[in-house]
Amino acid sequence: MKPNMEWTREEFSAAVTQHSRGMYRAARSLLDCDADAEDAVAQAVLQAWQSLGRLRQPEAVRSWLIKITVNCAYAQRRKQRGALSLDELPQEPAAPEPPRYDGLWSAVAALPPERRAAVTLFYYEDMSLDEIARCLGVPKGTVKSRLARARAQLKEILQEQEGEYGTI
């Protein structure tokens, strides 16, 4: 990027394109469906463009874009909380089905959103604990504990899966 930190549309577009998969994974780790994650990424791109002048360290564009995406995903989750249409309610209560896991990603997807976000950013995006803490707006120790709890939960899930389906 330019040393004077003035970005062209092409440079911004290239940065978004380069980091779009990570932005999507971060959003998807916090939201329940692909469409919601795509909406959060689109909102993040818009917010990033509007506040591009505030990015002081061009080399930190990846963390900056992912942090904006995480914030957009959290905002979307808050908006969706409590929003349930009467048409979506089942007529009769259904017996809960036991969860089925078809591999590592589905096991990660079954984690609570905060743990899932930490795992996604650490293992899939190769972010440091400090970067994740800044991105999620939590202390570094919280990130460590979320990762530890996620690892333990994933171990249980994968051991159940192995027992249910044989050796993985």
C-alpha positions as CSV (number, residue, x, y, z in Angstrom):
1,M,0.0,0.0,0.0
2,K,1.0,3.6,-0.4
3,P,3.2,5.0,2.4
4,N,0.9,8.1,2.7
5,M,-2.0,5.8,3.5
6,E,-4.3,7.1,0.8
7,W,-6.1,4.1,-0.7
8,T,-7.5,3.9,-4.2
9,R,-10.6,2.0,-4.9
10,E,-8.5,-0.7,-6.6
11,E,-6.3,-1.1,-3.6
12,F,-9.2,-1.3,-1.3
13,S,-11.0,-3.8,-3.6
14,A,-7.8,-5.9,-3.7
15,A,-7.5,-6.0,0.1
16,V,-11.2,-7.0,0.5
17,T,-10.8,-9.7,-2.2
18,Q,-7.7,-11.0,-0.6
19,H,-9.3,-11.2,2.9
20,S,-12.9,-12.0,1.9
21,R,-12.7,-15.7,2.8
22,G,-11.4,-14.8,6.3
23,M,-14.1,-12.2,6.7
24,Y,-16.8,-14.7,5.7
25,R,-15.5,-17.4,8.0
26,A,-15.4,-15.0,10.9
27,A,-19.0,-13.9,10.2
28,R,-20.2,-17.5,9.7
29,S,-18.6,-18.6,12.9
30,L,-20.9,-16.2,14.7
31,L,-24.1,-16.5,12.6
32,D,-26.3,-19.4,11.9
33,C,-26.6,-19.3,8.2
34,D,-24.7,-18.4,5.0
35,A,-27.0,-15.6,4.0
36,D,-26.6,-13.8,7.3
37,A,-22.8,-14.2,7.1
38,E,-22.8,-12.8,3.6
39,D,-24.9,-9.8,4.8
40,A,-22.5,-9.2,7.7
41,V,-19.6,-9.2,5.3
42,A,-21.3,-6.8,2.9
43,Q,-22.1,-4.5,5.8
44,A,-18.4,-4.7,6.9
45,V,-17.1,-3.8,3.5
46,L,-19.4,-0.8,3.4
47,Q,-18.3,0.3,6.9
48,A,-14.6,-0.3,6.1
49,W,-14.9,1.8,2.9
50,Q,-16.6,4.6,4.9
51,S,-13.9,4.6,7.6
52,L,-10.9,3.7,5.5
53,G,-9.2,7.0,6.5
54,R,-9.0,5.8,10.1
55,L,-6.8,2.8,9.2
56,R,-3.4,4.0,10.3
57,Q,-1.4,0.9,9.7
58,P,-2.0,-0.5,6.2
59,E,-0.2,-3.8,7.1
60,A,-3.0,-4.4,9.7
61,V,-5.8,-4.3,7.1
62,R,-6.6,-8.0,7.5
63,S,-7.2,-7.7,11.3
64,W,-9.0,-4.5,10.8
65,L,-11.4,-5.9,8.2
66,I,-12.0,-9.0,10.3
67,K,-12.7,-6.9,13.4
68,I,-15.3,-4.8,11.5
69,T,-16.8,-8.1,10.2
70,V,-17.1,-9.5,13.7
71,N,-18.7,-6.3,14.9
72,C,-21.2,-6.5,12.1
73,A,-22.0,-10.1,12.8
74,Y,-22.5,-9.3,16.5
75,A,-24.9,-6.5,15.5
76,Q,-26.8,-8.8,13.2
77,R,-27.1,-11.4,16.0
78,R,-28.5,-8.7,18.4
79,K,-31.0,-7.6,15.8
80,Q,-32.2,-11.2,15.2
81,R,-32.5,-12.0,18.9
82,G,-36.1,-12.3,19.8
83,A,-37.3,-11.9,16.2
84,L,-39.4,-15.0,15.5
85,S,-42.4,-15.1,13.3
86,L,-45.5,-17.1,14.4
87,D,-45.2,-19.0,11.1
88,E,-41.9,-20.4,12.3
89,L,-43.3,-22.0,15.4
90,P,-44.0,-25.7,15.2
91,Q,-47.6,-26.8,15.5
92,E,-46.7,-29.5,17.9
93,P,-43.5,-29.7,20.0
94,A,-41.1,-32.0,18.2
95,A,-38.7,-34.4,20.0
96,P,-35.2,-33.0,19.8
97,E,-33.0,-35.0,17.4
98,P,-29.5,-35.8,18.6
99,P,-26.9,-33.7,16.8
100,R,-25.0,-35.5,14.0
101,Y,-21.5,-34.4,13.1
102,D,-20.0,-35.1,9.7
103,G,-16.4,-34.1,10.2
104,L,-14.3,-31.4,11.9
105,W,-16.0,-28.3,10.4
106,S,-19.5,-29.5,11.4
107,A,-18.1,-30.2,14.9
108,V,-16.7,-26.6,15.0
109,A,-20.0,-25.3,13.8
110,A,-21.7,-26.9,16.7
111,L,-19.7,-24.9,19.2
112,P,-21.2,-21.9,21.0
113,P,-20.6,-18.8,18.9
114,E,-17.9,-17.3,21.1
115,R,-15.9,-20.5,21.1
116,R,-16.5,-21.0,17.4
117,A,-15.3,-17.5,16.6
118,A,-12.1,-18.1,18.6
119,V,-11.4,-21.4,16.9
120,T,-12.1,-20.0,13.5
121,L,-9.8,-17.0,13.9
122,F,-7.0,-19.0,15.6
123,Y,-7.0,-22.1,13.4
124,Y,-8.5,-21.1,10.1
125,E,-7.2,-17.5,10.0
126,D,-3.9,-18.0,11.8
127,M,-4.5,-15.0,14.0
128,S,-2.5,-14.5,17.2
129,L,-4.1,-14.5,20.6
130,D,-3.5,-10.7,20.8
131,E,-5.2,-10.2,17.4
132,I,-8.2,-12.3,18.3
133,A,-8.6,-10.5,21.6
134,R,-8.6,-7.1,19.8
135,C,-10.9,-8.4,17.2
136,L,-13.4,-9.9,19.6
137,G,-13.0,-7.1,22.1
138,V,-12.2,-9.4,25.0
139,P,-9.1,-10.0,27.2
140,K,-6.4,-12.3,25.9
141,G,-7.1,-14.7,28.8
142,T,-10.7,-15.0,27.7
143,V,-9.5,-16.0,24.2
144,K,-7.2,-18.6,25.8
145,S,-10.1,-20.1,27.9
146,R,-12.5,-20.1,25.0
147,L,-9.9,-22.0,22.9
148,A,-9.2,-24.5,25.8
149,R,-12.9,-25.1,26.3
150,A,-13.5,-25.4,22.6
151,R,-10.7,-28.0,22.2
152,A,-12.2,-30.0,25.1
153,Q,-15.7,-29.8,23.6
154,L,-14.4,-30.7,20.1
155,K,-12.5,-33.7,21.5
156,E,-15.7,-35.0,23.1
157,I,-17.7,-34.4,19.9
158,L,-15.1,-36.2,17.7
159,Q,-14.8,-39.1,20.1
160,E,-18.6,-39.6,20.1
161,Q,-18.5,-39.4,16.3
162,E,-15.7,-42.0,16.2
163,G,-17.7,-44.3,18.5
164,E,-20.8,-43.8,16.4
165,Y,-19.3,-44.2,13.0
166,G,-16.2,-46.2,13.6
167,T,-12.7,-44.9,13.1
168,I,-12.7,-41.5,11.4
